[in-house]
Amino acid sequence: MPREPGTTVTALTAPFAGFPADPRANPRIRVVDNTFSEPRAAGPPGPPARLPPVSELSRSRGPRPAVVVALPGTGSDADFARRAFEPACAAMDLPFIAVEPQPRAVVASCRAALDEAARSGPVLAAGISLGAAIAVDWAAAHPESAFGVVAALPAWTGSDITGCPAALSAASTAAQLRADGLEPVIERMRAGSPAWLGRALTQSWRTHWPDLPAALEEAATYAWPDTELLAALRVPATVVAAVDDPVHPPAIAEQWAQLIPRARLHRITLDELGADPGILGARGIPDLISPRLRA
């Protein structure tokens, strides 16, 4: 992936639009915060998620998860994971947890949050980018505890990540952060990113600093689920692709949906995601409550 020296290649792993109210204000929402003791200041709410009308699906008396656990992507935070998946959960009265990863133990802290949630019953694991990979890996290892998976914007297939755009981006950004510091890299990132993505990354990067480079380096070396694991996944899944996302190629999402035995693919655009991150949950969660996909 050739690039000019000093160029920031932005991984679309932390999209965000606006500054929502503190999720702790909603009694049905928990944020698993393994890193920070002080909540962020509240801001004005963003636009409502574009959810389908209330239907027999949202009123289904069939199997339901005990809780939905949302995992953010590389360098992202629980705040965006909440905005992506909480509106759909609220519409279907599903308990919800948004995970705040530890920047020095991203994968381990996400897995620990899933393990803890599973003590209350079957978990619907909903992840974005790296979070999608962690969700699939966890569900494959714990089929008795997993209700299903939402895999939004998967970036790669297999442990050989040579050529993976998201891994290259994470490694490049980590190197620039170590060389130049946080604020110069944020300035370059914002200059080359859509406004909504720039706001997202500015918020989460400042929150994770000074441990952000370690988090990005961990993400850059993560071994993504391989074809055998995807084909053996025993729980239903929905896969959400952004058709114009070069960092999370839609062909990867299509491959995942073809390999997973009970999977459904949804396609969105980055403009739709930027306007309303709740589109991820609106597209990804209802199918997993559907008796048809669970048959």
Backbone as CSV, one residue per row, in Angstrom:
resi,resn,N_x,N_y,N_z,CA_x,CA_y,CA_z,C_x,C_y,C_z
1,MET,0.853,-1.190,0.000,0.000,0.000,0.000,0.885,1.234,0.000
2,PRO,1.380,1.683,-1.138,2.322,2.794,-1.175,1.696,4.086,-0.697
3,ARG,2.479,4.900,-0.013,1.992,6.179,0.469,3.173,7.117,0.632
4,GLU,2.910,8.402,0.571,3.967,9.388,0.713,4.450,9.422,2.158
5,PRO,5.732,9.675,2.385,6.236,9.773,3.752,5.473,10.831,4.536
6,GLY,5.160,10.496,5.782,4.471,11.445,6.647,2.978,11.483,6.463
7,THR,2.430,10.654,5.568,0.991,10.651,5.330,0.294,9.756,6.338
8,THR,-0.792,10.221,6.911,-1.585,9.395,7.801,-2.613,8.631,6.987
9,VAL,-2.581,7.312,7.070,-3.600,6.484,6.435,-4.638,6.182,7.497
10,THR,-5.827,6.712,7.351,-6.820,6.635,8.404,-7.643,5.372,8.278
11,ALA,-7.638,4.561,9.314,-8.486,3.372,9.345,-9.881,3.783,9.773
12,LEU,-10.878,3.363,9.010,-12.252,3.733,9.321,-12.795,2.780,10.376
13,THR,-12.224,2.865,11.577,-12.610,1.960,12.639,-13.329,2.665,13.764
14,ALA,-13.411,3.983,13.723,-14.054,4.692,14.813,-14.976,5.781,14.306
15,PRO,-15.881,5.478,13.360,-16.769,6.516,12.855,-17.668,7.048,13.945
16,PHE,-17.991,8.323,13.854,-18.729,8.981,14.925,-19.346,10.242,14.358
17,ALA,-20.573,10.541,14.717,-21.214,11.757,14.242,-21.866,12.458,15.416
18,GLY,-21.351,13.602,15.804,-21.928,14.344,16.900,-21.422,13.850,18.245
19,PHE,-21.894,14.460,19.300,-21.464,14.119,20.642,-22.699,13.778,21.461
20,PRO,-22.979,12.471,21.654,-24.231,12.065,22.270,-24.231,12.274,23.771
21,ALA,-25.425,12.183,24.350,-25.560,12.259,25.792,-24.867,11.081,26.456
22,ASP,-24.482,11.258,27.714,-23.803,10.200,28.455,-24.692,8.967,28.511
23,PRO,-24.219,7.801,28.048,-25.050,6.610,28.043,-25.455,6.160,29.425
24,ARG,-24.760,6.596,30.473,-25.121,6.173,31.812,-26.464,6.741,32.250
25,ALA,-26.982,7.731,31.498,-28.291,8.283,31.822,-29.411,7.306,31.533
26,ASN,-29.176,6.308,30.708,-30.184,5.305,30.370,-29.981,4.095,31.269
27,PRO,-30.960,3.738,32.112,-30.756,2.636,33.063,-30.600,1.288,32.407
28,ARG,-30.969,1.139,31.127,-30.844,-0.148,30.460,-29.487,-0.307,29.783
29,ILE,-28.646,0.703,29.867,-27.353,0.659,29.190,-26.241,0.639,30.233
30,ARG,-25.275,-0.250,30.033,-24.073,-0.245,30.855,-22.872,-0.050,29.949
31,VAL,-21.919,0.711,30.433,-20.637,0.818,29.752,-19.616,0.076,30.590
32,VAL,-19.014,-0.944,30.007,-17.948,-1.663,30.685,-16.679,-0.862,30.476
33,ASP,-16.258,-0.177,31.497,-15.133,0.750,31.390,-13.970,0.189,32.184
34,ASN,-13.006,-0.395,31.477,-11.864,-1.014,32.125,-10.683,-0.060,32.235
35,THR,-10.884,1.182,31.843,-9.733,2.067,31.730,-9.889,3.357,32.525
36,PHE,-11.052,3.958,32.479,-11.197,5.310,32.992,-12.265,5.360,34.079
37,SER,-12.018,6.159,35.111,-12.959,6.254,36.214,-13.902,7.428,36.072
38,GLU,-13.541,8.420,35.279,-14.372,9.605,35.129,-15.189,9.525,33.856
39,PRO,-16.531,9.704,33.918,-17.333,9.706,32.692,-17.056,10.944,31.870
40,ARG,-17.250,10.832,30.570,-17.094,11.986,29.693,-18.250,12.956,29.887
41,ALA,-17.972,14.203,29.569,-19.035,15.190,29.635,-20.099,14.880,28.604
42,ALA,-21.357,15.107,28.998,-22.459,14.857,28.081,-22.519,15.948,27.032
43,GLY,-23.091,15.622,25.892,-23.291,16.576,24.820,-24.669,16.404,24.232
44,PRO,-25.011,17.166,23.222,-26.336,17.047,22.618,-26.491,15.716,21.917
45,PRO,-27.691,15.139,21.915,-27.899,13.851,21.257,-27.777,13.974,19.759
46,GLY,-27.366,12.892,19.124,-27.283,12.847,17.676,-28.622,12.493,17.071
47,PRO,-28.668,12.283,15.756,-29.922,11.955,15.086,-30.380,10.565,15.470
48,PRO,-31.699,10.306,15.437,-32.187,8.980,15.782,-31.767,7.951,14.752
49,ALA,-31.587,6.729,15.210,-31.236,5.649,14.291,-32.388,5.369,13.349
50,ARG,-32.054,4.989,12.122,-33.078,4.681,11.128,-33.470,3.216,11.274
51,LEU,-34.369,2.976,12.184,-34.793,1.622,12.482,-36.024,1.263,11.670
52,PRO,-36.221,-0.022,11.388,-37.456,-0.440,10.739,-38.627,-0.254,11.678
53,PRO,-39.856,-0.220,11.152,-41.023,-0.087,12.015,-41.105,-1.249,12.992
54,VAL,-41.737,-0.986,14.139,-41.993,-2.067,15.080,-42.820,-3.128,14.372
55,SER,-42.428,-4.358,14.483,-43.067,-5.440,13.744,-43.090,-6.678,14.594
56,GLU,-43.543,-7.764,13.971,-43.548,-9.028,14.691,-42.138,-9.445,15.079
57,LEU,-41.115,-8.907,14.375,-39.746,-9.251,14.718,-39.365,-8.668,16.065
58,SER,-39.638,-7.383,16.278,-39.264,-6.758,17.538,-40.126,-7.241,18.688
59,ARG,-41.302,-7.834,18.387,-42.167,-8.372,19.431,-42.033,-9.883,19.538
60,SER,-41.021,-10.433,18.882,-40.873,-11.879,18.816,-40.804,-12.492,20.201
61,ARG,-41.498,-13.625,20.355,-41.432,-14.370,21.602,-40.482,-15.552,21.479
62,GLY,-39.727,-15.596,20.412,-38.742,-16.644,20.233,-37.515,-16.386,21.090
63,PRO,-36.452,-17.134,20.851,-35.225,-16.963,21.641,-34.683,-15.536,21.529
64,ARG,-34.193,-15.040,22.635,-33.621,-13.699,22.686,-32.337,-13.752,23.511
65,PRO,-31.389,-12.902,23.205,-30.162,-12.890,24.004,-30.406,-12.313,25.385
66,ALA,-29.588,-12.737,26.336,-29.653,-12.125,27.658,-29.129,-10.699,27.616
67,VAL,-28.186,-10.444,26.715,-27.575,-9.122,26.621,-26.881,-8.998,25.268
68,VAL,-26.834,-7.785,24.756,-26.038,-7.453,23.570,-24.781,-6.739,24.048
69,VAL,-23.635,-7.229,23.621,-22.351,-6.629,23.996,-21.716,-6.038,22.742
70,ALA,-21.461,-4.737,22.766,-20.919,-4.039,21.601,-19.438,-3.752,21.794
71,LEU,-18.649,-4.114,20.785,-17.198,-3.948,20.819,-16.776,-2.939,19.755
72,PRO,-16.078,-1.866,20.140,-15.648,-0.877,19.147,-14.465,-1.371,18.338
73,GLY,-14.130,-0.612,17.311,-12.995,-0.940,16.466,-11.700,-0.352,16.994
74,THR,-10.650,-0.508,16.220,-9.316,-0.065,16.616,-9.292,1.430,16.911
75,GLY,-8.829,1.789,18.096,-8.722,3.189,18.461,-10.040,3.850,18.793
76,SER,-11.125,3.112,18.730,-12.453,3.658,18.988,-12.800,3.489,20.459
77,ASP,-14.057,3.794,20.802,-14.446,3.787,22.203,-15.873,3.286,22.384
78,ALA,-16.243,3.110,23.649,-17.579,2.631,23.980,-18.654,3.607,23.524
79,ASP,-18.311,4.878,23.460,-19.293,5.887,23.073,-19.828,5.631,21.672
80,PHE,-18.925,5.352,20.727,-19.411,5.072,19.384,-20.105,3.723,19.301
81,ALA,-19.596,2.723,20.003,-20.259,1.418,20.003,-21.690,1.544,20.505
82,ARG,-21.903,2.391,21.497,-23.259,2.627,21.992,-24.133,3.247,20.912
83,ARG,-23.581,4.262,20.224,-24.381,4.923,19.201,-24.695,3.997,18.040
84,ALA,-23.818,3.061,17.784,-24.019,2.143,16.667,-25.093,1.112,16.955
85,PHE,-25.182,0.629,18.194,-26.025,-0.532,18.460,-27.128,-0.315,19.491
86,GLU,-27.000,0.687,20.357,-28.017,0.851,21.396,-29.409,1.176,20.873
87,PRO,-29.562,2.043,19.836,-30.927,2.344,19.393,-31.709,1.113,18.960
88,ALA,-31.077,0.206,18.239,-31.770,-1.019,17.833,-32.107,-1.877,19.037
89,CYS,-31.203,-1.935,20.002,-31.479,-2.717,21.209,-32.636,-2.111,21.994
90,ALA,-32.660,-0.791,22.096,-33.752,-0.142,22.807,-35.084,-0.404,22.124
91,ALA,-35.097,-0.401,20.793,-36.338,-0.642,20.058,-36.874,-2.045,20.287
92,MET,-35.978,-2.990,20.574,-36.392,-4.374,20.802,-36.299,-4.776,22.266
93,ASP,-36.077,-3.792,23.140,-36.037,-4.031,24.586,-34.987,-5.076,24.946
94,LEU,-33.799,-4.930,24.376,-32.701,-5.851,24.649,-31.689,-5.170,25.573
95,PRO,-31.317,-5.787,26.682,-30.258,-5.228,27.527,-28.971,-5.053,26.728
96,PHE,-28.209,-4.043,27.071,-27.094,-3.630,26.214,-25.889,-3.212,27.049
97,ILE,-24.714,-3.607,26.590,-23.446,-3.202,27.196,-22.533,-2.694,26.083
98,ALA,-21.920,-1.538,26.286,-20.886,-1.041,25.378,-19.546,-1.148,26.089
99,VAL,-18.589,-1.759,25.451,-17.300,-2.051,26.080,-16.294,-0.945,25.782
100,GLU,-15.627,-0.488,26.829,-14.502,0.435,26.677,-13.222,-0.376,26.810
101,PRO,-12.533,-0.675,25.713,-11.340,-1.516,25.806,-10.210,-0.830,26.575
102,GLN,-9.389,-1.646,27.218,-8.155,-1.130,27.798,-7.144,-0.942,26.668
103,PRO,-6.613,0.244,26.471,-5.712,0.445,25.329,-4.434,-0.379,25.395
104,ARG,-4.035,-0.840,26.575,-2.853,-1.696,26.664,-3.207,-3.182,26.678
105,ALA,-4.481,-3.491,26.565,-4.914,-4.894,26.512,-6.262,-4.938,25.802
106,VAL,-6.274,-4.486,24.559,-7.533,-4.313,23.838,-8.276,-5.633,23.711
107,VAL,-7.628,-6.629,23.161,-8.306,-7.898,22.889,-8.685,-8.587,24.188
108,ALA,-7.768,-8.651,25.132,-8.044,-9.335,26.393,-9.186,-8.673,27.145
109,SER,-9.248,-7.349,27.145,-10.318,-6.671,27.871,-11.666,-6.874,27.194
110,CYS,-11.683,-6.941,25.868,-12.940,-7.227,25.172,-13.405,-8.652,25.454
111,ARG,-12.486,-9.594,25.416,-12.857,-10.979,25.711,-13.340,-11.121,27.151
112,ALA,-12.695,-10.424,28.072,-13.118,-10.484,29.465,-14.528,-9.930,29.635
113,ALA,-14.845,-8.865,28.911,-16.192,-8.302,28.985,-17.230,-9.281,28.449
114,LEU,-16.912,-9.984,27.365,-17.826,-10.994,26.832,-17.998,-12.144,27.817
115,ASP,-16.908,-12.596,28.408,-16.996,-13.675,29.395,-17.868,-13.269,30.575
116,GLU,-17.676,-12.052,31.051,-18.465,-11.574,32.183,-19.940,-11.476,31.815
117,ALA,-20.232,-10.961,30.635,-21.628,-10.835,30.211,-22.291,-12.197,30.084
118,ALA,-21.537,-13.201,29.649,-22.098,-14.537,29.445,-22.556,-15.179,30.739
119,ARG,-22.147,-14.651,31.875,-22.621,-15.191,33.150,-24.110,-14.966,33.331
120,SER,-24.672,-13.992,32.593,-26.103,-13.713,32.699,-26.928,-14.449,31.657
121,GLY,-26.278,-15.128,30.704,-27.001,-15.864,29.672,-26.385,-15.649,28.308
122,PRO,-27.071,-16.107,27.252,-26.508,-16.030,25.899,-26.235,-14.585,25.468
123,VAL,-25.081,-14.379,24.860,-24.614,-13.050,24.476,-24.714,-12.884,22.966
124,LEU,-25.301,-11.771,22.536,-25.212,-11.350,21.144,-24.022,-10.403,21.070
125,ALA,-22.960,-10.837,20.422,-21.731,-10.051,20.327,-21.755,-9.227,19.050
126,ALA,-21.723,-7.903,19.207,-21.794,-6.991,18.062,-20.504,-6.194,17.998
127,GLY,-19.751,-6.350,16.911,-18.463,-5.686,16.828,-18.267,-4.944,15.529
128,ILE,-17.396,-3.948,15.587,-17.051,-3.127,14.435,-15.572,-3.325,14.135
129,SER,-15.249,-3.681,12.899,-13.864,-3.842,12.474,-13.149,-4.840,13.379
130,LEU,-12.116,-4.413,14.111,-11.440,-5.336,15.025,-12.432,-5.949,16.004
131,GLY,-13.404,-5.165,16.456,-14.421,-5.700,17.354,-15.210,-6.827,16.727
132,ALA,-15.429,-6.759,15.404,-16.125,-7.847,14.709,-15.297,-9.117,14.736
133,ALA,-13.987,-8.982,14.540,-13.117,-10.157,14.580,-13.101,-10.780,15.967
134,ILE,-13.007,-9.950,16.994,-13.016,-10.467,18.362,-14.342,-11.156,18.651
135,ALA,-15.445,-10.567,18.196,-16.761,-11.160,18.426,-16.877,-12.529,17.778
136,VAL,-16.424,-12.651,16.534,-16.496,-13.939,15.839,-15.598,-14.967,16.514
137,ASP,-14.380,-14.574,16.843,-13.469,-15.508,17.501,-14.048,-15.994,18.832
138,TRP,-14.613,-15.077,19.597,-15.185,-15.458,20.894,-16.388,-16.380,20.711
139,ALA,-17.265,-16.060,19.771,-18.443,-16.898,19.539,-18.047,-18.292,19.071
140,ALA,-17.005,-18.381,18.258,-16.545,-19.691,17.797,-15.987,-20.516,18.945
141,ALA,-15.335,-19.859,19.888,-14.746,-20.563,21.027,-15.755,-20.857,22.125
142,HIS,-16.884,-20.147,22.136,-17.884,-20.298,23.194,-19.282,-20.432,22.583
143,PRO,-19.515,-21.438,21.755,-20.828,-21.543,21.096,-21.975,-21.712,22.076
144,GLU,-21.699,-22.285,23.241,-22.759,-22.473,24.227,-23.163,-21.158,24.890
145,SER,-22.314,-20.143,24.808,-22.583,-18.849,25.435,-22.981,-17.772,24.441
146,ALA,-22.815,-18.046,23.151,-23.063,-17.038,22.119,-24.454,-17.212,21.528
147,PHE,-25.194,-16.122,21.450,-26.506,-16.112,20.803,-26.367,-15.844,19.314
148,GLY,-25.429,-15.006,18.951,-25.214,-14.624,17.562,-24.164,-13.535,17.494
149,VAL,-23.856,-13.111,16.271,-22.799,-12.124,16.043,-23.261,-11.109,15.006
150,VAL,-23.013,-9.842,15.279,-23.053,-8.806,14.248,-21.608,-8.446,13.924
151,ALA,-21.200,-8.697,12.701,-19.839,-8.387,12.253,-19.922,-7.207,11.292
152,ALA,-19.662,-6.014,11.803,-19.743,-4.799,10.992,-18.356,-4.404,10.509
153,LEU,-18.230,-4.199,9.218,-16.992,-3.732,8.595,-15.795,-4.636,8.883
154,PRO,-15.906,-5.933,8.632,-14.714,-6.779,8.787,-13.641,-6.350,7.797
155,ALA,-12.390,-6.441,8.234,-11.298,-5.886,7.431,-10.462,-6.929,6.717
156,TRP,-10.497,-8.202,7.170,-9.564,-9.177,6.604,-10.038,-10.575,6.949
157,THR,-9.458,-11.552,6.256,-9.697,-12.960,6.552,-8.354,-13.661,6.659
158,GLY,-8.124,-14.355,7.773,-6.914,-15.142,7.921,-5.823,-14.471,8.722
159,SER,-4.889,-15.289,9.191,-3.826,-14.807,10.068,-2.710,-14.076,9.326
160,ASP,-2.573,-14.293,8.028,-1.563,-13.578,7.242,-2.126,-12.214,6.872
161,ILE,-1.731,-11.201,7.624,-2.307,-9.868,7.427,-1.464,-9.006,6.496
162,THR,-0.526,-9.601,5.790,0.239,-8.859,4.792,-0.723,-8.253,3.769
163,GLY,-0.672,-6.975,3.613,-1.562,-6.319,2.668,-2.895,-5.901,3.237
164,CYS,-3.171,-6.194,4.510,-4.445,-5.785,5.125,-4.445,-4.270,5.311
165,PRO,-5.330,-3.530,4.653,-5.300,-2.066,4.765,-5.463,-1.567,6.193
166,ALA,-6.342,-2.205,6.973,-6.561,-1.743,8.344,-5.326,-1.956,9.202
167,ALA,-4.643,-3.088,9.016,-3.426,-3.346,9.785,-2.319,-2.374,9.395
168,LEU,-2.173,-2.115,8.101,-1.174,-1.152,7.648,-1.461,0.236,8.203
169,SER,-2.728,0.606,8.210,-3.113,1.912,8.727,-2.796,2.033,10.209
170,ALA,-3.156,0.999,10.976,-2.910,1.042,12.416,-1.418,1.130,12.715
171,ALA,-0.611,0.337,12.010,0.831,0.359,12.244,1.436,1.706,11.863
172,SER,0.998,2.257,10.725,1.515,3.546,10.282,1.162,4.651,11.270
173,THR,-0.079,4.661,11.733,-0.507,5.696,12.664,0.226,5.573,13.988
174,ALA,0.416,4.343,14.470,1.156,4.148,15.722,2.576,4.693,15.604
175,ALA,3.225,4.434,14.479,4.591,4.924,14.286,4.633,6.449,14.272
176,GLN,3.665,7.061,13.616,3.623,8.524,13.579,3.364,9.105,14.960
177,LEU,2.489,8.457,15.734,2.216,8.936,17.087,3.467,8.872,17.954
178,ARG,4.224,7.802,17.831,5.449,7.681,18.632,6.498,8.702,18.192
179,ALA,6.514,9.023,16.914,7.522,9.957,16.402,7.149,11.416,16.633
180,ASP,5.858,11.740,16.453,5.446,13.140,16.402,4.563,13.580,17.558
181,GLY,3.990,12.642,18.305,3.063,13.010,19.358,1.631,13.067,18.864
182,LEU,0.713,13.239,19.789,-0.709,13.102,19.487,-1.258,14.222,18.611
183,GLU,-1.095,15.463,19.020,-1.808,16.554,18.356,-1.390,16.753,16.901
184,PRO,-0.108,16.658,16.536,0.224,16.772,15.110,-0.412,15.678,14.260
185,VAL,-0.501,14.466,14.803,-1.113,13.377,14.046,-2.618,13.591,13.934
186,ILE,-3.244,14.071,15.000,-4.669,14.397,14.918,-4.905,15.458,13.851
187,GLU,-4.057,16.473,13.807,-4.228,17.539,12.812,-4.156,16.982,11.393
188,ARG,-3.201,16.100,11.133,-3.092,15.507,9.800,-4.283,14.606,9.509
189,MET,-4.688,13.841,10.511,-5.823,12.943,10.316,-7.084,13.731,9.967
190,ARG,-7.352,14.794,10.688,-8.566,15.578,10.435,-8.530,16.224,9.059
191,ALA,-7.346,16.591,8.600,-7.229,17.212,7.281,-7.560,16.238,6.163
192,GLY,-7.382,14.945,6.402,-7.610,13.961,5.353,-8.791,13.054,5.579
193,SER,-9.670,13.397,6.523,-10.792,12.523,6.866,-12.114,13.263,6.736
194,PRO,-13.209,12.555,6.511,-14.523,13.186,6.616,-14.701,13.780,8.008
195,ALA,-15.510,14.821,8.102,-15.644,15.533,9.376,-16.113,14.619,10.497
196,TRP,-17.077,13.743,10.187,-17.611,12.869,11.238,-16.551,11.910,11.753
197,LEU,-15.706,11.411,10.853,-14.642,10.505,11.267,-13.568,11.250,12.047
198,GLY,-13.264,12.475,11.615,-12.296,13.273,12.349,-12.731,13.536,13.774
199,ARG,-14.028,13.833,13.971,-14.526,14.041,15.331,-14.410,12.766,16.151
200,ALA,-14.724,11.640,15.525,-14.669,10.363,16.236,-13.269,10.071,16.728
201,LEU,-12.329,10.154,15.808,-10.968,9.783,16.154,-10.332,10.784,17.106
202,THR,-10.666,12.053,16.962,-10.133,13.041,17.898,-10.560,12.711,19.317
203,GLN,-11.832,12.400,19.489,-12.336,12.078,20.829,-11.676,10.822,21.391
204,SER,-11.700,9.750,20.619,-11.205,8.480,21.155,-9.681,8.474,21.286
205,TRP,-8.988,9.080,20.340,-7.522,9.104,20.440,-7.067,9.891,21.666
206,ARG,-7.687,11.030,21.917,-7.302,11.804,23.102,-7.634,11.040,24.382
207,THR,-8.727,10.309,24.362,-9.096,9.528,25.536,-8.089,8.420,25.803
208,HIS,-7.631,7.755,24.745,-6.728,6.615,24.901,-5.261,7.014,25.078
209,TRP,-4.942,8.276,24.812,-3.567,8.724,24.963,-3.168,8.717,26.443
210,PRO,-1.951,8.317,26.826,-0.775,8.074,25.983,-0.605,6.620,25.538
211,ASP,-1.607,5.791,25.789,-1.486,4.370,25.457,-2.009,4.034,24.067
212,LEU,-2.410,5.046,23.308,-2.962,4.804,21.978,-2.000,4.057,21.054
213,PRO,-0.707,4.407,20.981,0.170,3.644,20.084,0.183,2.152,20.396
214,ALA,0.178,1.798,21.666,0.165,0.377,22.029,-1.109,-0.294,21.545
215,ALA,-2.245,0.398,21.658,-3.508,-0.172,21.191,-3.488,-0.393,19.685
216,LEU,-2.961,0.573,18.952,-2.901,0.441,17.500,-1.933,-0.661,17.081
217,GLU,-0.827,-0.774,17.787,0.140,-1.829,17.459,-0.433,-3.210,17.730
218,GLU,-1.201,-3.342,18.803,-1.858,-4.628,19.057,-2.833,-4.958,17.934
219,ALA,-3.616,-3.982,17.523,-4.575,-4.212,16.440,-3.872,-4.576,15.140
220,ALA,-2.721,-3.972,14.899,-2.008,-4.193,13.638,-1.471,-5.609,13.504
221,THR,-1.357,-6.329,14.609,-0.819,-7.694,14.555,-1.876,-8.758,14.825
222,TYR,-3.127,-8.360,14.946,-4.177,-9.334,15.284,-4.397,-10.303,14.121
223,ALA,-4.503,-11.575,14.438,-4.777,-12.603,13.428,-6.286,-12.714,13.227
224,TRP,-6.755,-12.331,12.071,-8.189,-12.305,11.800,-8.734,-13.726,11.613
225,PRO,-10.031,-13.928,11.826,-10.618,-15.262,11.638,-10.322,-15.799,10.244
226,ASP,-9.966,-17.079,10.189,-9.664,-17.672,8.888,-10.905,-18.341,8.307
227,THR,-10.765,-18.859,7.106,-11.926,-19.417,6.406,-12.491,-20.624,7.140
228,GLU,-11.627,-21.432,7.740,-12.104,-22.616,8.447,-12.942,-22.231,9.663
229,LEU,-12.479,-21.234,10.404,-13.237,-20.802,11.577,-14.580,-20.220,11.171
230,LEU,-14.589,-19.381,10.150,-15.850,-18.784,9.704,-16.828,-19.859,9.247
231,ALA,-16.343,-20.843,8.515,-17.219,-21.900,8.008,-17.744,-22.791,9.119
232,ALA,-17.050,-22.815,10.248,-17.460,-23.672,11.362,-18.276,-22.928,12.413
233,LEU,-18.529,-21.640,12.208,-19.262,-20.863,13.206,-20.661,-21.441,13.392
234,ARG,-21.014,-21.750,14.617,-22.257,-22.466,14.889,-23.431,-21.554,15.208
235,VAL,-23.198,-20.268,15.358,-24.284,-19.352,15.689,-24.584,-18.475,14.478
236,PRO,-25.804,-17.950,14.376,-26.127,-17.077,13.243,-25.387,-15.751,13.328
237,ALA,-25.219,-15.130,12.180,-24.476,-13.870,12.118,-25.063,-12.972,11.049
238,THR,-24.943,-11.686,11.273,-25.175,-10.707,10.219,-23.858,-9.989,9.961
239,VAL,-23.617,-9.693,8.700,-22.390,-9.024,8.286,-22.793,-7.729,7.592
240,VAL,-22.204,-6.616,8.022,-22.533,-5.310,7.450,-21.305,-4.780,6.724
241,ALA,-21.466,-4.509,5.434,-20.384,-3.991,4.603,-20.662,-2.541,4.235
242,ALA,-19.613,-1.729,4.199,-19.699,-0.393,3.612,-19.133,-0.488,2.201
243,VAL,-19.966,-0.255,1.214,-19.591,-0.568,-0.166,-18.478,0.329,-0.701
244,ASP,-18.229,1.470,-0.045,-17.214,2.407,-0.528,-16.087,2.596,0.478
245,ASP,-15.832,1.590,1.289,-14.806,1.668,2.326,-13.556,0.917,1.880
246,PRO,-12.470,1.617,1.532,-11.272,0.914,1.067,-10.490,0.238,2.183
247,VAL,-10.703,0.650,3.428,-9.973,0.065,4.547,-10.631,-1.223,5.026
248,HIS,-11.940,-1.299,4.863,-12.696,-2.517,5.173,-13.385,-2.951,3.875
249,PRO,-12.655,-3.626,2.996,-13.178,-3.902,1.652,-14.493,-4.675,1.693
250,PRO,-15.487,-4.250,0.931,-16.765,-4.979,0.935,-16.613,-6.425,0.506
251,ALA,-15.606,-6.731,-0.302,-15.399,-8.123,-0.704,-15.100,-9.015,0.492
252,ILE,-14.472,-8.462,1.526,-14.206,-9.253,2.731,-15.517,-9.567,3.445
253,ALA,-16.379,-8.582,3.577,-17.679,-8.827,4.207,-18.483,-9.849,3.415
254,GLU,-18.438,-9.742,2.104,-19.155,-10.712,1.274,-18.601,-12.118,1.476
255,GLN,-17.279,-12.224,1.587,-16.666,-13.532,1.831,-17.114,-14.097,3.177
256,TRP,-17.115,-13.260,4.201,-17.561,-13.732,5.518,-19.004,-14.233,5.451
257,ALA,-19.859,-13.479,4.794,-21.266,-13.872,4.716,-21.449,-15.168,3.941
258,GLN,-20.608,-15.404,2.953,-20.688,-16.657,2.196,-20.178,-17.842,3.004
259,LEU,-19.169,-17.618,3.834,-18.560,-18.716,4.576,-19.359,-19.111,5.815
260,ILE,-19.888,-18.145,6.529,-20.627,-18.450,7.760,-21.926,-19.159,7.387
261,PRO,-22.203,-20.323,7.967,-23.357,-21.120,7.517,-24.697,-20.395,7.609
262,ARG,-24.941,-19.684,8.698,-26.206,-18.953,8.844,-25.874,-17.467,8.950
263,ALA,-25.788,-16.831,7.808,-25.386,-15.425,7.783,-26.234,-14.652,6.788
264,ARG,-26.373,-13.381,7.057,-27.062,-12.469,6.148,-26.197,-11.226,5.982
265,LEU,-26.083,-10.758,4.748,-25.241,-9.612,4.415,-26.093,-8.375,4.201
266,HIS,-25.639,-7.261,4.769,-26.273,-5.961,4.541,-25.217,-4.993,4.031
267,ARG,-25.615,-4.125,3.125,-24.693,-3.151,2.545,-25.153,-1.733,2.875
268,ILE,-24.197,-0.891,3.255,-24.453,0.515,3.525,-23.358,1.330,2.843
269,THR,-23.452,2.656,2.951,-22.389,3.539,2.471,-21.764,4.265,3.661
270,LEU,-20.571,4.803,3.456,-19.928,5.558,4.523,-20.688,6.839,4.843
271,ASP,-21.327,7.451,3.854,-22.144,8.628,4.138,-23.303,8.269,5.062
272,GLU,-23.928,7.129,4.825,-25.009,6.689,5.712,-24.487,6.447,7.121
273,LEU,-23.333,5.846,7.216,-22.746,5.575,8.521,-22.395,6.864,9.244
274,GLY,-21.830,7.820,8.525,-21.484,9.081,9.143,-22.695,9.867,9.599
275,ALA,-23.790,9.796,8.824,-25.004,10.523,9.182,-25.688,9.908,10.387
276,ASP,-25.584,8.593,10.532,-26.298,7.903,11.607,-25.623,6.565,11.892
277,PRO,-24.717,6.499,12.849,-24.058,5.225,13.144,-25.012,4.144,13.600
278,GLY,-26.213,4.524,14.053,-27.193,3.522,14.451,-27.631,2.613,13.329
279,ILE,-27.245,2.941,12.099,-27.585,2.071,10.979,-26.943,0.692,11.134
280,LEU,-25.818,0.597,11.831,-25.181,-0.707,12.014,-26.077,-1.647,12.811
281,GLY,-26.633,-1.145,13.896,-27.539,-1.977,14.679,-28.861,-2.206,13.986
282,ALA,-29.365,-1.176,13.312,-30.647,-1.309,12.622,-30.592,-2.366,11.535
283,ARG,-29.459,-2.488,10.867,-29.309,-3.513,9.838,-28.878,-4.852,10.439
284,GLY,-28.071,-4.808,11.489,-27.444,-6.033,11.948,-28.195,-6.842,12.975
285,ILE,-28.934,-6.185,13.871,-29.506,-6.912,15.004,-30.839,-7.594,14.712
286,PRO,-31.800,-6.960,14.020,-33.110,-7.609,13.875,-33.061,-8.998,13.262
287,ASP,-32.203,-9.220,12.282,-32.134,-10.544,11.661,-31.778,-11.631,12.665
288,LEU,-31.015,-11.283,13.683,-30.575,-12.290,14.638,-31.675,-12.690,15.610
289,ILE,-32.741,-11.918,15.652,-33.902,-12.279,16.464,-34.925,-13.025,15.619
290,SER,-34.725,-13.021,14.319,-35.678,-13.630,13.391,-35.636,-15.147,13.473
291,PRO,-36.783,-15.793,13.580,-36.794,-17.264,13.568,-36.228,-17.840,12.280
292,ARG,-36.318,-17.095,11.168,-35.833,-17.631,9.893,-34.325,-17.840,9.914
293,LEU,-33.576,-16.865,10.427,-32.129,-16.999,10.458,-31.687,-17.985,11.530
294,ARG,-32.510,-18.157,12.545,-32.144,-19.054,13.637,-32.559,-20.490,13.368
295,ALA,-33.285,-20.728,12.270,-33.756,-22.088,11.994,-32.600,-23.012,11.664
